[in-house]
């Protein structure tokens, strides 16, 4: 809100529009494509594992662990790969800089 008052109405509306477009692009395009890509990849891997099961049955028990660990690793990479490592410090700085005068008013 303070940023919006400082930069003006036109700049604030442009910023808000860019954030809305970015959110919509992420929700409706980027994230579904990631999910479809990874699920297609792992479907192929599991299909190959099923094909190999007919030939070598003991291999499936050893193969299923790394396949599932690989899936979990890719899932975590997709979920947390785009997080900024300094987001906590940025949030803390904004909170301290914007609420500096409020502690006297609120009695904290």
Biopython code that builds the backbone (N, CA, C, O; Angstrom):
import numpy as np
from Bio.PDB.StructureBuilder import StructureBuilder

atoms = [
    (1, "UNK", "N", (0.826, -1.181, 0.000)),
    (1, "UNK", "CA", (0.000, 0.000, 0.000)),
    (1, "UNK", "C", (0.876, 1.252, 0.000)),
    (1, "UNK", "O", (0.603, 2.209, -0.725)),
    (2, "UNK", "N", (1.910, 1.239, 0.803)),
    (2, "UNK", "CA", (2.803, 2.407, 0.861)),
    (2, "UNK", "C", (3.544, 2.566, -0.459)),
    (2, "UNK", "O", (3.742, 3.686, -0.931)),
    (3, "UNK", "N", (3.955, 1.450, -1.057)),
    (3, "UNK", "CA", (4.608, 1.497, -2.362)),
    (3, "UNK", "C", (3.668, 2.094, -3.401)),
    (3, "UNK", "O", (4.094, 2.883, -4.243)),
    (4, "UNK", "N", (2.399, 1.724, -3.347)),
    (4, "UNK", "CA", (1.419, 2.251, -4.288)),
    (4, "UNK", "C", (1.208, 3.735, -4.124)),
    (4, "UNK", "O", (1.061, 4.454, -5.113)),
    (5, "UNK", "N", (1.191, 4.206, -2.897)),
    (5, "UNK", "CA", (1.040, 5.650, -2.664)),
    (5, "UNK", "C", (2.276, 6.421, -3.123)),
    (5, "UNK", "O", (2.176, 7.554, -3.593)),
    (6, "UNK", "N", (3.413, 5.803, -2.984)),
    (6, "UNK", "CA", (4.663, 6.462, -3.358)),
    (6, "UNK", "C", (4.835, 6.554, -4.881)),
    (6, "UNK", "O", (5.305, 7.571, -5.391)),
    (7, "UNK", "N", (4.459, 5.506, -5.597)),
    (7, "UNK", "CA", (4.745, 5.471, -7.033)),
    (7, "UNK", "C", (3.633, 6.025, -7.907)),
    (7, "UNK", "O", (3.875, 6.292, -9.084)),
    (8, "UNK", "N", (2.444, 6.209, -7.397)),
    (8, "UNK", "CA", (1.365, 6.779, -8.180)),
    (8, "UNK", "C", (0.384, 5.727, -8.674)),
    (8, "UNK", "O", (0.651, 4.526, -8.620)),
    (9, "UNK", "N", (-0.762, 6.208, -9.157)),
    (9, "UNK", "CA", (-1.848, 5.315, -9.556)),
    (9, "UNK", "C", (-1.504, 4.497, -10.794)),
    (9, "UNK", "O", (-1.740, 3.289, -10.820)),
    (10, "UNK", "N", (-0.955, 5.129, -11.806)),
    (10, "UNK", "CA", (-0.682, 4.430, -13.073)),
    (10, "UNK", "C", (0.366, 3.341, -12.866)),
    (10, "UNK", "O", (0.196, 2.221, -13.346)),
    (11, "UNK", "N", (1.428, 3.655, -12.170)),
    (11, "UNK", "CA", (2.472, 2.674, -11.908)),
    (11, "UNK", "C", (1.951, 1.533, -11.042)),
    (11, "UNK", "O", (2.308, 0.376, -11.266)),
    (12, "UNK", "N", (1.120, 1.841, -10.064)),
    (12, "UNK", "CA", (0.552, 0.801, -9.199)),
    (12, "UNK", "C", (-0.363, -0.126, -9.982)),
    (12, "UNK", "O", (-0.339, -1.339, -9.772)),
    (13, "UNK", "N", (-1.174, 0.430, -10.885)),
    (13, "UNK", "CA", (-2.054, -0.405, -11.703)),
    (13, "UNK", "C", (-1.257, -1.285, -12.659)),
    (13, "UNK", "O", (-1.631, -2.432, -12.903)),
    (14, "UNK", "N", (-0.168, -0.761, -13.197)),
    (14, "UNK", "CA", (0.694, -1.577, -14.066)),
    (14, "UNK", "C", (1.322, -2.719, -13.275)),
    (14, "UNK", "O", (1.391, -3.852, -13.750)),
    (15, "UNK", "N", (1.775, -2.413, -12.078)),
    (15, "UNK", "CA", (2.373, -3.437, -11.230)),
    (15, "UNK", "C", (1.349, -4.508, -10.870)),
    (15, "UNK", "O", (1.646, -5.701, -10.916)),
    (16, "UNK", "N", (0.140, -4.072, -10.511)),
    (16, "UNK", "CA", (-0.916, -5.018, -10.164)),
    (16, "UNK", "C", (-1.293, -5.886, -11.363)),
    (16, "UNK", "O", (-1.512, -7.088, -11.210)),
    (17, "UNK", "N", (-1.371, -5.300, -12.535)),
    (17, "UNK", "CA", (-1.689, -6.060, -13.739)),
    (17, "UNK", "C", (-0.588, -7.073, -14.056)),
    (17, "UNK", "O", (-0.874, -8.211, -14.426)),
    (18, "UNK", "N", (0.663, -6.656, -13.910)),
    (18, "UNK", "CA", (1.761, -7.592, -14.183)),
    (18, "UNK", "C", (1.771, -8.743, -13.185)),
    (18, "UNK", "O", (2.076, -9.875, -13.562)),
    (19, "UNK", "N", (1.448, -8.486, -11.933)),
    (19, "UNK", "CA", (1.373, -9.556, -10.942)),
    (19, "UNK", "C", (0.223, -10.513, -11.254)),
    (19, "UNK", "O", (0.371, -11.726, -11.112)),
    (20, "UNK", "N", (-0.924, -9.973, -11.679)),
    (20, "UNK", "CA", (-2.069, -10.825, -12.012)),
    (20, "UNK", "C", (-1.765, -11.693, -13.231)),
    (20, "UNK", "O", (-2.099, -12.878, -13.248)),
    (21, "UNK", "N", (-1.134, -11.109, -14.252)),
    (21, "UNK", "CA", (-0.779, -11.873, -15.447)),
    (21, "UNK", "C", (0.252, -12.946, -15.105)),
    (21, "UNK", "O", (0.158, -14.071, -15.596)),
    (22, "UNK", "N", (1.223, -12.614, -14.277)),
    (22, "UNK", "CA", (2.234, -13.584, -13.866)),
    (22, "UNK", "C", (1.615, -14.732, -13.079)),
    (22, "UNK", "O", (1.975, -15.889, -13.291)),
    (23, "UNK", "N", (0.699, -14.430, -12.184)),
    (23, "UNK", "CA", (0.036, -15.473, -11.418)),
    (23, "UNK", "C", (-0.797, -16.376, -12.325)),
    (23, "UNK", "O", (-0.744, -17.600, -12.204)),
    (24, "UNK", "N", (-1.564, -15.774, -13.230)),
    (24, "UNK", "CA", (-2.390, -16.563, -14.145)),
    (24, "UNK", "C", (-1.521, -17.437, -15.050)),
    (24, "UNK", "O", (-1.860, -18.592, -15.304)),
    (25, "UNK", "N", (-0.413, -16.899, -15.533)),
    (25, "UNK", "CA", (0.502, -17.670, -16.389)),
    (25, "UNK", "C", (1.095, -18.847, -15.625)),
    (25, "UNK", "O", (1.237, -19.941, -16.171)),
    (26, "UNK", "N", (1.433, -18.622, -14.381)),
    (26, "UNK", "CA", (2.017, -19.691, -13.580)),
    (26, "UNK", "C", (0.983, -20.771, -13.277)),
    (26, "UNK", "O", (1.281, -21.960, -13.384)),
    (27, "UNK", "N", (-0.221, -20.370, -12.902)),
    (27, "UNK", "CA", (-1.248, -21.334, -12.512)),
    (27, "UNK", "C", (-1.786, -22.108, -13.704)),
    (27, "UNK", "O", (-1.993, -23.317, -13.608)),
    (28, "UNK", "N", (-2.018, -21.432, -14.833)),
    (28, "UNK", "CA", (-2.694, -22.077, -15.953)),
    (28, "UNK", "C", (-1.772, -22.604, -17.045)),
    (28, "UNK", "O", (-2.209, -23.411, -17.866)),
    (29, "UNK", "N", (-0.502, -22.174, -17.084)),
    (29, "UNK", "CA", (0.381, -22.615, -18.166)),
    (29, "UNK", "C", (1.609, -23.337, -17.622)),
    (29, "UNK", "O", (1.809, -24.516, -17.917)),
    (30, "UNK", "N", (2.421, -22.660, -16.847)),
    (30, "UNK", "CA", (3.710, -23.203, -16.431)),
    (30, "UNK", "C", (3.575, -24.436, -15.546)),
    (30, "UNK", "O", (4.160, -25.476, -15.844)),
    (31, "UNK", "N", (2.811, -24.333, -14.460)),
    (31, "UNK", "CA", (2.701, -25.452, -13.525)),
    (31, "UNK", "C", (2.027, -26.681, -14.146)),
    (31, "UNK", "O", (2.507, -27.795, -13.936)),
    (32, "UNK", "N", (0.923, -26.519, -14.908)),
    (32, "UNK", "CA", (0.367, -27.723, -15.556)),
    (32, "UNK", "C", (1.325, -28.374, -16.554)),
    (32, "UNK", "O", (1.356, -29.599, -16.669)),
    (33, "UNK", "N", (2.104, -27.570, -17.276)),
    (33, "UNK", "CA", (3.071, -28.154, -18.195)),
    (33, "UNK", "C", (4.146, -28.938, -17.449)),
    (33, "UNK", "O", (4.574, -29.994, -17.915)),
    (34, "UNK", "N", (4.577, -28.444, -16.317)),
    (34, "UNK", "CA", (5.558, -29.169, -15.506)),
    (34, "UNK", "C", (4.988, -30.497, -15.033)),
    (34, "UNK", "O", (5.648, -31.533, -15.111)),
    (35, "UNK", "N", (3.756, -30.456, -14.541)),
    (35, "UNK", "CA", (3.131, -31.689, -14.047)),
    (35, "UNK", "C", (2.971, -32.693, -15.184)),
    (35, "UNK", "O", (3.291, -33.869, -15.016)),
    (36, "UNK", "N", (2.481, -32.246, -16.335)),
    (36, "UNK", "CA", (2.313, -33.154, -17.470)),
    (36, "UNK", "C", (3.651, -33.720, -17.942)),
    (36, "UNK", "O", (3.752, -34.908, -18.249)),
    (37, "UNK", "N", (4.666, -32.880, -17.999)),
    (37, "UNK", "CA", (5.984, -33.340, -18.438)),
    (37, "UNK", "C", (6.572, -34.391, -17.508)),
    (37, "UNK", "O", (7.054, -35.429, -17.963)),
    (38, "UNK", "N", (6.533, -34.126, -16.211)),
    (38, "UNK", "CA", (7.091, -35.074, -15.256)),
    (38, "UNK", "C", (6.267, -36.356, -15.187)),
    (38, "UNK", "O", (6.823, -37.446, -15.054)),
    (39, "UNK", "N", (4.943, -36.229, -15.278)),
    (39, "UNK", "CA", (4.126, -37.449, -15.231)),
    (39, "UNK", "C", (4.332, -38.290, -16.488)),
    (39, "UNK", "O", (4.329, -39.519, -16.407)),
    (40, "UNK", "N", (4.512, -37.654, -17.653)),
    (40, "UNK", "CA", (4.791, -38.424, -18.871)),
    (40, "UNK", "C", (6.143, -39.116, -18.771)),
    (40, "UNK", "O", (6.286, -40.267, -19.184)),
    (41, "UNK", "N", (7.132, -38.422, -18.225)),
    (41, "UNK", "CA", (8.458, -39.012, -18.053)),
    (41, "UNK", "C", (8.400, -40.238, -17.148)),
    (41, "UNK", "O", (8.949, -41.288, -17.484)),
    (42, "UNK", "N", (7.741, -40.107, -16.008)),
    (42, "UNK", "CA", (7.685, -41.226, -15.079)),
    (42, "UNK", "C", (6.760, -42.331, -15.562)),
    (42, "UNK", "O", (6.947, -43.492, -15.197)),
    (43, "UNK", "N", (5.762, -41.991, -16.380)),
    (43, "UNK", "CA", (4.943, -43.048, -16.980)),
    (43, "UNK", "C", (5.792, -43.907, -17.913)),
    (43, "UNK", "O", (5.647, -45.129, -17.944)),
    (44, "UNK", "N", (6.676, -43.266, -18.672)),
    (44, "UNK", "CA", (7.580, -44.024, -19.540)),
    (44, "UNK", "C", (8.549, -44.881, -18.735)),
    (44, "UNK", "O", (8.823, -46.027, -19.091)),
    (45, "UNK", "N", (9.058, -44.319, -17.657)),
    (45, "UNK", "CA", (9.985, -45.081, -16.810)),
    (45, "UNK", "C", (9.291, -46.294, -16.199)),
    (45, "UNK", "O", (9.850, -47.391, -16.181)),
    (46, "UNK", "N", (8.073, -46.095, -15.698)),
    (46, "UNK", "CA", (7.357, -47.216, -15.095)),
    (46, "UNK", "C", (6.934, -48.242, -16.147)),
    (46, "UNK", "O", (6.893, -49.439, -15.863)),
    (47, "UNK", "N", (6.621, -47.780, -17.356)),
    (47, "UNK", "CA", (6.285, -48.726, -18.417)),
    (47, "UNK", "C", (7.495, -49.575, -18.771)),
    (47, "UNK", "O", (7.368, -50.778, -19.001)),
    (48, "UNK", "N", (8.668, -48.954, -18.816)),
    (48, "UNK", "CA", (9.891, -49.722, -19.081)),
    (48, "UNK", "C", (10.146, -50.716, -17.953)),
    (48, "UNK", "O", (10.576, -51.844, -18.194)),
    (49, "UNK", "N", (9.878, -50.288, -16.716)),
    (49, "UNK", "CA", (10.072, -51.191, -15.582)),
    (49, "UNK", "C", (9.109, -52.370, -15.670)),
    (49, "UNK", "O", (9.478, -53.496, -15.338)),
    (50, "UNK", "N", (7.873, -52.121, -16.116)),
    (50, "UNK", "CA", (6.920, -53.221, -16.290)),
    (50, "UNK", "C", (7.361, -54.167, -17.398)),
    (50, "UNK", "O", (7.213, -55.383, -17.277)),
    (51, "UNK", "N", (7.906, -53.607, -18.488)),
    (51, "UNK", "CA", (8.404, -54.450, -19.572)),
    (51, "UNK", "C", (9.591, -55.295, -19.120)),
    (51, "UNK", "O", (9.710, -56.461, -19.498)),
    (52, "UNK", "N", (10.464, -54.706, -18.311)),
    (52, "UNK", "CA", (11.621, -55.440, -17.814)),
    (52, "UNK", "C", (11.231, -56.462, -16.757)),
    (52, "UNK", "O", (11.963, -57.422, -16.515)),
    (53, "UNK", "N", (10.067, -56.256, -16.121)),
    (53, "UNK", "CA", (9.619, -57.194, -15.090)),
    (53, "UNK", "C", (9.356, -58.569, -15.692)),
    (53, "UNK", "O", (9.602, -59.593, -15.054)),
    (54, "UNK", "N", (8.867, -58.585, -16.893)),
    (54, "UNK", "CA", (8.605, -59.874, -17.525)),
    (54, "UNK", "C", (9.898, -60.638, -17.768)),
    (54, "UNK", "O", (9.923, -61.866, -17.697)),
    (55, "UNK", "N", (10.977, -59.901, -18.056)),
    (55, "UNK", "CA", (12.246, -60.564, -18.340)),
    (55, "UNK", "C", (13.010, -60.914, -17.077)),
    (55, "UNK", "O", (13.508, -62.030, -16.931)),
    (56, "UNK", "N", (13.100, -59.944, -16.153)),
    (56, "UNK", "CA", (13.895, -60.150, -14.946)),
    (56, "UNK", "C", (13.074, -59.733, -13.740)),
    (56, "UNK", "O", (13.043, -58.546, -13.413)),
    (57, "UNK", "N", (12.428, -60.633, -13.085)),
    (57, "UNK", "CA", (11.567, -60.342, -11.953)),
    (57, "UNK", "C", (12.314, -59.802, -10.731)),
    (57, "UNK", "O", (11.801, -58.881, -10.097)),
    (58, "UNK", "N", (13.481, -60.309, -10.364)),
    (58, "UNK", "CA", (14.170, -59.768, -9.183)),
    (58, "UNK", "C", (14.641, -58.318, -9.359)),
    (58, "UNK", "O", (14.852, -57.622, -8.366)),
    (59, "UNK", "N", (14.805, -57.859, -10.581)),
    (59, "UNK", "CA", (15.278, -56.494, -10.814)),
    (59, "UNK", "C", (14.238, -55.466, -10.407)),
    (59, "UNK", "O", (14.598, -54.354, -10.018)),
    (60, "UNK", "N", (12.954, -55.807, -10.485)),
    (60, "UNK", "CA", (11.896, -54.849, -10.177)),
    (60, "UNK", "C", (11.970, -54.363, -8.736)),
    (60, "UNK", "O", (11.758, -53.179, -8.474)),
    (61, "UNK", "N", (12.261, -55.241, -7.818)),
    (61, "UNK", "CA", (12.372, -54.831, -6.423)),
    (61, "UNK", "C", (13.493, -53.834, -6.198)),
    (61, "UNK", "O", (13.359, -52.915, -5.390)),
    (62, "UNK", "N", (14.592, -54.010, -6.904)),
    (62, "UNK", "CA", (15.713, -53.075, -6.777)),
    (62, "UNK", "C", (15.479, -51.805, -7.583)),
    (62, "UNK", "O", (16.043, -50.762, -7.255)),
    (63, "UNK", "N", (14.674, -51.866, -8.611)),
    (63, "UNK", "CA", (14.437, -50.718, -9.475)),
    (63, "UNK", "C", (13.364, -49.797, -8.917)),
    (63, "UNK", "O", (13.411, -48.589, -9.151)),
    (64, "UNK", "N", (12.396, -50.340, -8.184)),
    (64, "UNK", "CA", (11.286, -49.510, -7.727)),
    (64, "UNK", "C", (11.740, -48.456, -6.719)),
    (64, "UNK", "O", (11.212, -47.344, -6.731)),
    (65, "UNK", "N", (12.683, -48.764, -5.863)),
    (65, "UNK", "CA", (13.177, -47.776, -4.892)),
    (65, "UNK", "C", (13.789, -46.558, -5.550)),
    (65, "UNK", "O", (13.379, -45.438, -5.244)),
    (66, "UNK", "N", (14.761, -46.730, -6.447)),
    (66, "UNK", "CA", (15.339, -45.556, -7.107)),
    (66, "UNK", "C", (14.338, -44.788, -7.976)),
    (66, "UNK", "O", (14.438, -43.567, -8.098)),
    (67, "UNK", "N", (13.382, -45.489, -8.575)),
    (67, "UNK", "CA", (12.385, -44.791, -9.397)),
    (67, "UNK", "C", (11.534, -43.887, -8.522)),
    (67, "UNK", "O", (11.304, -42.730, -8.871)),
    (68, "UNK", "N", (11.065, -44.397, -7.392)),
    (68, "UNK", "CA", (10.256, -43.571, -6.508)),
    (68, "UNK", "C", (11.073, -42.459, -5.865)),
    (68, "UNK", "O", (10.563, -41.352, -5.696)),
    (69, "UNK", "N", (12.306, -42.715, -5.507)),
    (69, "UNK", "CA", (13.160, -41.652, -4.974)),
    (69, "UNK", "C", (13.420, -40.579, -6.025)),
    (69, "UNK", "O", (13.448, -39.389, -5.714)),
    (70, "UNK", "N", (13.608, -41.008, -7.270)),
    (70, "UNK", "CA", (13.767, -40.044, -8.362)),
    (70, "UNK", "C", (12.523, -39.209, -8.550)),
    (70, "UNK", "O", (12.608, -38.003, -8.780)),
    (71, "UNK", "N", (11.364, -39.842, -8.454)),
    (71, "UNK", "CA", (10.104, -39.106, -8.565)),
    (71, "UNK", "C", (9.968, -38.093, -7.446)),
    (71, "UNK", "O", (9.602, -36.944, -7.696)),
    (72, "UNK", "N", (10.254, -38.492, -6.222)),
    (72, "UNK", "CA", (10.174, -37.555, -5.102)),
    (72, "UNK", "C", (11.170, -36.418, -5.237)),
    (72, "UNK", "O", (10.856, -35.274, -4.910)),
    (73, "UNK", "N", (12.365, -36.723, -5.714)),
    (73, "UNK", "CA", (13.376, -35.679, -5.907)),
    (73, "UNK", "C", (12.909, -34.673, -6.952)),
    (73, "UNK", "O", (13.043, -33.466, -6.751)),
    (74, "UNK", "N", (12.360, -35.157, -8.067)),
    (74, "UNK", "CA", (11.865, -34.255, -9.107)),
    (74, "UNK", "C", (10.673, -33.447, -8.609)),
    (74, "UNK", "O", (10.541, -32.271, -8.948)),
    (75, "UNK", "N", (9.807, -34.059, -7.811)),
    (75, "UNK", "CA", (8.662, -33.349, -7.265)),
    (75, "UNK", "C", (9.111, -32.217, -6.347)),
    (75, "UNK", "O", (8.588, -31.106, -6.426)),
    (76, "UNK", "N", (10.073, -32.495, -5.481)),
    (76, "UNK", "CA", (10.594, -31.446, -4.610)),
    (76, "UNK", "C", (11.326, -30.368, -5.395)),
    (76, "UNK", "O", (11.261, -29.191, -5.042)),
    (77, "UNK", "N", (12.011, -30.756, -6.440)),
    (77, "UNK", "CA", (12.700, -29.781, -7.282)),
    (77, "UNK", "C", (11.705, -28.843, -7.939)),
    (77, "UNK", "O", (11.940, -27.636, -7.998)),
    (78, "UNK", "N", (10.612, -29.372, -8.426)),
    (78, "UNK", "CA", (9.589, -28.538, -9.052)),
    (78, "UNK", "C", (8.910, -27.653, -8.013)),
    (78, "UNK", "O", (8.651, -26.477, -8.269)),
    (79, "UNK", "N", (8.623, -28.212, -6.850)),
    (79, "UNK", "CA", (7.894, -27.460, -5.832)),
    (79, "UNK", "C", (8.727, -26.333, -5.227)),
    (79, "UNK", "O", (8.212, -25.240, -4.991)),
    (80, "UNK", "N", (10.005, -26.592, -4.977)),
    (80, "UNK", "CA", (10.824, -25.603, -4.287)),
    (80, "UNK", "C", (11.939, -25.026, -5.141)),
    (80, "UNK", "O", (12.760, -24.258, -4.639)),
    (81, "UNK", "N", (11.988, -25.374, -6.403)),
    (81, "UNK", "CA", (13.081, -24.921, -7.265)),
    (81, "UNK", "C", (13.054, -23.447, -7.580)),
    (81, "UNK", "O", (14.098, -22.849, -7.838)),
    (82, "UNK", "N", (11.867, -22.842, -7.564)),
    (82, "UNK", "CA", (11.765, -21.440, -7.944)),
    (82, "UNK", "C", (11.735, -20.502, -6.745)),
    (82, "UNK", "O", (11.526, -19.299, -6.903)),
    (83, "UNK", "N", (11.938, -21.035, -5.567)),
    (83, "UNK", "CA", (11.953, -20.186, -4.376)),
    (83, "UNK", "C", (13.272, -19.434, -4.283)),
    (83, "UNK", "O", (14.340, -19.993, -4.530)),
    (84, "UNK", "N", (13.182, -18.190, -3.933)),
    (84, "UNK", "CA", (14.366, -17.372, -3.745)),
    (84, "UNK", "C", (14.936, -17.666, -2.360)),
    (84, "UNK", "O", (14.206, -17.576, -1.373)),
    (85, "UNK", "N", (16.220, -18.015, -2.258)),
    (85, "UNK", "CA", (16.772, -18.345, -0.938)),
    (85, "UNK", "C", (16.800, -17.168, 0.027)),
    (85, "UNK", "O", (16.868, -17.376, 1.238)),
    (86, "UNK", "N", (16.750, -15.957, -0.467)),
    (86, "UNK", "CA", (16.784, -14.806, 0.425)),
    (86, "UNK", "C", (15.393, -14.205, 0.641)),
    (86, "UNK", "O", (15.286, -13.055, 1.067)),
    (87, "UNK", "N", (14.330, -14.957, 0.357)),
    (87, "UNK", "CA", (12.966, -14.443, 0.513)),
    (87, "UNK", "C", (12.655, -14.139, 1.981)),
    (87, "UNK", "O", (11.973, -13.157, 2.276)),
    (88, "UNK", "N", (13.144, -14.962, 2.894)),
    (88, "UNK", "CA", (12.896, -14.721, 4.315)),
    (88, "UNK", "C", (13.507, -13.395, 4.745)),
    (88, "UNK", "O", (12.859, -12.609, 5.437)),
    (89, "UNK", "N", (14.751, -13.138, 4.339)),
    (89, "UNK", "CA", (15.418, -11.897, 4.746)),
    (89, "UNK", "C", (14.755, -10.684, 4.100)),
    (89, "UNK", "O", (14.668, -9.627, 4.725)),
    (90, "UNK", "N", (14.291, -10.817, 2.869)),
    (90, "UNK", "CA", (13.594, -9.728, 2.202)),
    (90, "UNK", "C", (12.277, -9.426, 2.915)),
    (90, "UNK", "O", (11.943, -8.260, 3.128)),
    (91, "UNK", "N", (11.540, -10.451, 3.280)),
    (91, "UNK", "CA", (10.282, -10.269, 3.993)),
    (91, "UNK", "C", (10.517, -9.624, 5.352)),
    (91, "UNK", "O", (9.775, -8.733, 5.766)),
    (92, "UNK", "N", (11.551, -10.082, 6.037)),
    (92, "UNK", "CA", (11.876, -9.522, 7.355)),
    (92, "UNK", "C", (12.270, -8.053, 7.253)),
    (92, "UNK", "O", (11.883, -7.246, 8.098)),
    (93, "UNK", "N", (13.040, -7.702, 6.221)),
    (93, "UNK", "CA", (13.429, -6.306, 6.020)),
    (93, "UNK", "C", (12.205, -5.438, 5.731)),
    (93, "UNK", "O", (12.073, -4.349, 6.290)),
    (94, "UNK", "N", (11.317, -5.909, 4.868)),
    (94, "UNK", "CA", (10.114, -5.137, 4.566)),
    (94, "UNK", "C", (9.248, -4.964, 5.801)),
    (94, "UNK", "O", (8.717, -3.881, 6.045)),
    (95, "UNK", "N", (9.107, -6.015, 6.573)),
    (95, "UNK", "CA", (8.285, -5.926, 7.775)),
    (95, "UNK", "C", (8.866, -4.925, 8.762)),
    (95, "UNK", "O", (8.130, -4.131, 9.348)),
    (96, "UNK", "N", (10.161, -4.956, 8.947)),
    (96, "UNK", "CA", (10.794, -4.024, 9.882)),
    (96, "UNK", "C", (10.763, -2.590, 9.378)),
    (96, "UNK", "O", (10.578, -1.664, 10.166)),
    (97, "UNK", "N", (10.942, -2.393, 8.071)),
    (97, "UNK", "CA", (10.981, -1.033, 7.556)),
    (97, "UNK", "C", (9.593, -0.418, 7.468)),
    (97, "UNK", "O", (9.456, 0.795, 7.624)),
    (98, "UNK", "N", (8.562, -1.215, 7.223)),
    (98, "UNK", "CA", (7.221, -0.667, 7.096)),
    (98, "UNK", "C", (6.500, -0.532, 8.422)),
    (98, "UNK", "O", (5.585, 0.283, 8.538)),
    (99, "UNK", "N", (6.884, -1.305, 9.423)),
    (99, "UNK", "CA", (6.196, -1.247, 10.713)),
    (99, "UNK", "C", (7.040, -0.595, 11.802)),
    (99, "UNK", "O", (6.771, -0.781, 12.989)),
    (100, "UNK", "N", (8.052, 0.160, 11.410)),
    (100, "UNK", "CA", (8.947, 0.768, 12.401)),
    (100, "UNK", "C", (8.191, 1.732, 13.312)),
    (100, "UNK", "O", (8.394, 1.694, 14.525)),
    (101, "UNK", "N", (7.331, 2.592, 12.775)),
    (101, "UNK", "CA", (6.624, 3.586, 13.590)),
    (101, "UNK", "C", (5.374, 3.048, 14.255)),
    (101, "UNK", "O", (4.831, 3.715, 15.136)),
    (102, "UNK", "N", (4.893, 1.879, 13.879)),
    (102, "UNK", "CA", (3.664, 1.355, 14.439)),
    (102, "UNK", "C", (3.832, 0.811, 15.840)),
    (102, "UNK", "O", (2.848, 0.713, 16.573)),
    (103, "UNK", "N", (5.035, 0.455, 16.240)),
    (103, "UNK", "CA", (5.227, -0.117, 17.579)),
    (103, "UNK", "C", (4.913, 0.914, 18.665)),
    (103, "UNK", "O", (4.396, 0.555, 19.723)),
    (104, "UNK", "N", (5.219, 2.190, 18.415)),
    (104, "UNK", "CA", (4.890, 3.243, 19.395)),
    (104, "UNK", "C", (3.386, 3.448, 19.491)),
    (104, "UNK", "O", (2.854, 3.671, 20.578)),
    (105, "UNK", "N", (2.709, 3.374, 18.375)),
    (105, "UNK", "CA", (1.267, 3.598, 18.355)),
    (105, "UNK", "C", (0.528, 2.425, 19.010)),
    (105, "UNK", "O", (-0.402, 2.631, 19.791)),
    (106, "UNK", "N", (0.942, 1.205, 18.689)),
    (106, "UNK", "CA", (0.239, 0.025, 19.191)),
    (106, "UNK", "C", (0.660, -0.369, 20.607)),
    (106, "UNK", "O", (-0.020, -1.177, 21.240)),
    (107, "UNK", "N", (1.746, 0.171, 21.112)),
    (107, "UNK", "CA", (2.188, -0.111, 22.471)),
    (107, "UNK", "C", (2.985, -1.386, 22.614)),
    (107, "UNK", "O", (2.980, -1.977, 23.694)),
    (108, "UNK", "N", (3.675, -1.843, 21.576)),
    (108, "UNK", "CA", (4.499, -3.051, 21.666)),
    (108, "UNK", "C", (5.830, -2.741, 22.247)),
    (108, "UNK", "O", (6.661, -3.636, 22.400)),
]
sb = StructureBuilder()
sb.init_structure("model")
sb.init_model(0)
sb.init_chain("A")
sb.init_seg("    ")
for serial, (resi, resn, name, xyz) in enumerate(atoms, 1):
    if name == "N":
        sb.init_residue(resn, " ", resi, " ")
    sb.init_atom(name, np.array(xyz, "f"), 0.0, 1.0, " ", f" {name:<3s}", serial, name[0])
structure = sb.get_structure()
